[in-house]
Amino acid sequence: MATVNHAERATEPCRWPTMEAVEENVRQARRVVNTARHAAEDAVTEAALKVRRHPLQAVGAAVVVGAVTGALIGLGAGWFARRRR
């Protein structure tokens, strides 16, 4: 698959990417993936610590989020079912 590099002049044909450019892009992609993985691990660790420190607050928050999500899904399903009649 070819990528388009901006040519110096509009009349020059598209150039194929060089091996160095491909390797640099792969390195950047790996850095982004590693950064995202570390951020996700930090978030999970922090959430587990908060649940251990405040278990009742965590259960309460889960109940509220579940109730709101269920209500929104129920309202949406009812609205779509009413529109089809």
Secondary structure, 3 states (H helix, E strand, C coil): CCCCCCCCCCCCCCCCCCHHHHHHHHHHHHHHHHHHHHHHHHHHHHHHHHHHHCHHHHHHHHHHHHHHHHHHHHHHHHHHHHHHC
